Amino acid sequence: MRLTNMLAGMIGHIPAARLLGEWEHEPGSLAFWRASSNFVYSFRKGDDVFFLRFVHEDDRSRHAIEAELAFVDYLAAAGYPAAAPVRSRWGNLVESAETETGTYHGCVFRRANGRPVTAASMTASQLRQWGESLARLHLLARDYVPPGPPRPDWRETLAFVRSVLTRHPDETAAAEELERLASELARIPEANGEFGLVHYDFQSDNVIESEEEGRFSVFDFDDAMRHWFLMDVEIVRKELLEERASDLKEAEDAYAAFTAGYRTLRPIGPEAATLLPLLQRFDELYSFARVVRSLEGIDEVPDQPDWLAGLRGKLERALRRMRAGFVSRLLSGTMETSPRE
């Protein structure tokens, strides 16, 4: 989400209030939850808690949200524990609200029952169940046929990255990484049941351990795209390494438990050794472009709140770290292809 849209959407909580009117709710129950890639508010209807999720049209189209929710409906119909959306008063899964700062598209989900978990605290048994849950998702995604236009694939995502970098011609190392990565990924086969719609954010904060032992409920499919299924495995591997960074052996054991659970339903073939490093680079480049985009125009906004300085500092530090990685990889690649003296 662009930070300019984040600031605009939180003024008076106007978009949230207008969208909430499209769903049954208890008056006065709307409460801000968080804002990152989406705005999220909680509200009540009777004794039940729901979450209103919405975004500015500049950050995500209504079609993209409808395509996401169609996949979630498919999973729920197949018995997969995905947090299903709740229809509005008018029977729609997505509603839109016009405001002075633009159009916002929103949807609602019922709060899932269960216990939140973290990658740092999961036991070996929980890690295996987490892996099995992802494999089950991929088995269903492999056979999914969207009822309308599909979610974007990795090529369209790299086209988005290219559009961002075109507006920032000084990001030369990232642009070079983009072209090299696109060329390398284009040589990887997309057949043999290893390619389909992935969650793309299958991290521990997007799963909840339900009261039924060993069962995880999954939510936030808004980043879903067509990709190699190993992309989701790489996202989890990255989180485990970050959350258990103080003990590399512990992180490796946690990843082994996760993949052991995954392998109970789906194999991880020898191609992983080649593909996972490419997917790691894809994730970093896509993250870089999203952060660059999020900062566009923010310098022109007057009277910025104090919390924004901390957020901007965090994002700018992340950009510096990723830029250094692109430069290092570029230099390494240059040296590898240079003739020996």
N, C-alpha and C positions, 0 to 999 in steps of 0.2 A: 504494500500500500504506500502511495506517496505520502510523505509527512504533511504536505499541504492539505491533502484530503483528510488525513487523520485529524488535523486541527479543525478543519471546517466541519467535519461530521460530529465533533464533540461539543460544538457551541450550542448551548441550551438543550442538547440531546434531542434536537428537533427531528432528525431522520428516524431515530429510534421510536419516538412517541408516535409519529405518523404511521410507521410500519406496524407498530404494535396494535393499532386500531383495526388492522385487517384480521386479527386473531382474537378469539375469546380470551379474556384475561380478567384478573381481579384489579380494579382501579387502585392506583397508587403502589402497585407491586413491582414496577419496572426499576431495575437496579443495574448500573454499569458494572460489567465484569472485566473486560479487557479490550484492548485494541492492538492488533499487530497486522496480520495480513487481512483480517476482517475486524469489524466491530462486533462484540458479543455482549449482550445484556441478558440478565435473568428476569423472569417474571413468574407469577403464580396464576393458576386457574384451579380454584378449590384448594385441595391439599397437595396438588401436583406442582412440581417446579419444571419450567421450560426454559429454553435458551433461544433468544432471537439473535440470529447471525445475519449481518448485512454488510454491503460493500458499495463504494461509489462506482458508478458505471464506467468511469475512467480506469478503474483497477480490475474489474471483471464484468463480463457481459452477462445479461440474463440468460442467454443461450448456454453459456459455459456452466452456469449454476444448474440449469434444467438438465443438462447432460450428466452432470455429477449425480443429481438426485435420482435420475433414471437408473443409474448403475446401483445406487444404494437400495432402491426399491427392488431391483433384481436380486440383490444379495439377500435382502430380508425375506423375499418370497421363497428363496432356496433354503431358508433356515439358518443363514449365517447371521451371527449376532452383531449386525451393524446398526447404529443408531438411526432409526427411520425418521424421515421428516414428518411433520404434522401439517395437514391441510388447513388453509385459512377458512374464514367464514364462507368464502365463495367457492371453496373446493379446489383452490390452487395450491401448489407446492411452493411457488415463488410469487411474491408480490413486489410491486415497485412503488416508490413514493417520490414525488417531485418536490424539491425544495429550492430555496434561493441559491444554494451551493451546488445544485445539480440533482441528478436522479440517483436513487439508491435502490438496490435490489436485495430483498431479504427472504429468509426462510426460518423455520422454527423446528426445534428438536426437543423431545421430552428428555429430561435428565435420566441418564442411565443409572440403574441401581448397582451398587458394587463399591469396591475399594480402589482408590487410585494407587498406582504402583510407580516405582521409578527404576530406571535401568541400573542405578547404583545399588539398590536394595534387593533386587529380585534374587530369589534362591535358584539353585540349579533346576529344580522342578518347575518353577515359574518361567524360567528362561526357555525350557523345552516346550512348555505350553504356548509361550509367545511365538516361538518358531513354528509350531504346528498350526497356530492360528493364521500365520502368514501363508503357509503352504496351502491351507484350506481356501484362503482368499484367492490365491493364484489358480487353483484348480477351477474355481468358478469363473474367474476372469478369463481364463483360456477359452471358454466356450461362450463368452458373452457376445451378443450381437446387439448393438445399440438400436433403439427404435427410431432414432433420428441422426442428425450429424454427430459424429463421434467427438470425444475429447481429443485435444491435440496430441501429436506424437513428438518424439525427440527432435525430429527435423524442424517442426514448427516452433518448438521451444528454442532451438538454436537460432531460428529466424528472429524470434523476439530478442534474443541476446544481441544479434547483429544490429537490430534496429536501435537498441540502446547505445551500443558502442559507436554507431554512426553519429550519434549526437555528441559523442565525447571522443573526438579524434586523437586526443592526447593519450588515450588508454591503448597504446600500441602493443604492449606485451599481451594484454588480454585479447586483442584482436588477432594477434598471431596464434595464440593458443586456440582461439575459436576455429580458425581455418584448419589447423593441424588436427584438432579433435574431430571436427566434422568429417574430414577425409578418412581418419582411422575408423570411426564408427560406421561409416558407409560400407566398409569392407566386411562387417560382421553380419552373418546370416540372421534373418528375422523369422526363421521357420522352426520346425521341430517342437512346437508347443512351448517355446521359451520366450515368447513375446506376446504381450497383451496389455490390458489396462492395469497399471500398478497404482498403489495408493500414493506413493512418493513421500509420505510423511508418517510412516508406520513407526513412530517413536513412542516411547512409553507414556508421554503425556497425551497421546491420542488413543490409548487403550485403557480399559478399566477392568479389573478382575471382578467378575460378577459373583453373586452370592452362591451360584452353583459352582462348586469347587472345580478348579482347573479350566475355567471357561473365561475367555476375554471378550468383552464387547469393544467394538472399534468405531471410531467416529472421525469427523473432519476429513472427508474425501475431496476437499476443494482443490488440492494440488494434483489430483489424479491425472495421469497421462498415459499414452500408449508407449511402452518402453520394454526393454528386456526385464523379465521378472527379477533378475539379479539386482536391479536397481534398488528394490526395496530391501534386499539383504545388505547391500552396501550402506544404506541409510542407517540400519540398525547397527552394523559394525562400527560406523563412525560414532554413533552415540555411546556405545559401550566403551570405546577407546577414550572418549572424552570424559565420561562419567567415572571411569575407573583408571584415570590417567596416573594416579599415584602408585599403581601396582600393575605393571604390564602383564605379568603372569596371570593375575586375577582377571584382567580384561580378556586375555586370550582364552582362558577357561570358560568365561561367561559366553563368549562368542561361539566356542565349541559346543556348549550346551544348547544355545539357540539354534545353531545349524543342525545339531543332532535331532532336535524336535522337528525342524523343517524337513529333514530327510526321511522322517517316518511316513511322509505322504508324497514328497516330491524329491527327485534327485538334485544334487548340485554337481554338475558334470565337470570334466577337466577344463572346459572352456572358461570356467570361472577365473583361472589363474591369469588369463589374458584380458578378460572382459572387466573384472572388478576394478583394476587400476584405471581403465578408461571411464568407468562409471563414477569413480571418485572424482576424476577431473571434470566430468560433466556436472556433477553436483556443485563443485566449487565454482565453476564458471557461471552456472545459472544463478547461484547465490550472489555472486559478485554483481551480475547485471541487475538483479532485483534490488540490491542495496544502492547501487548507483542511481537507479531510477527513483528509489524512494526519497533520495535527497534532492532531486531536481526541483528547482524553484524555491527551496526553503529559505535561501538567503534573502529573498525579496519579501518575506512575510515580516511585518513589524510586530512589536510587542509580543515576542514569543514567550511562552510560559517557562518557568524554571526547569520543569521536568524534561523539556525538549533538549536542553544543553547536554544533559547526561546521556540521553538516547543518541543524539548526534555524535557525541564523543565515542560511544560504543561502536556505532556503525562505521565511523571513519577509521577507528583502529582496526576493525575487521577488514576494511578495504586495503589498508596498508599491508596487513599480513598476507592477504590474497595476492596483491600486486607482487610482493616479494616472491611468492611461490611461482607466479607466472614467469617472472624474470629468471628465476633459478632454473626452471624447466626449459625455458628458451635457450639459455646459455648451455645447459647440459646437452640439449639436442644439437646445438650448433657444434659443440666440441665432438660429439659422437659422429657427426657427418663430415668433419673437417679432415683433410688428408694428413697423414702422419708425415712429419718432417724426417 
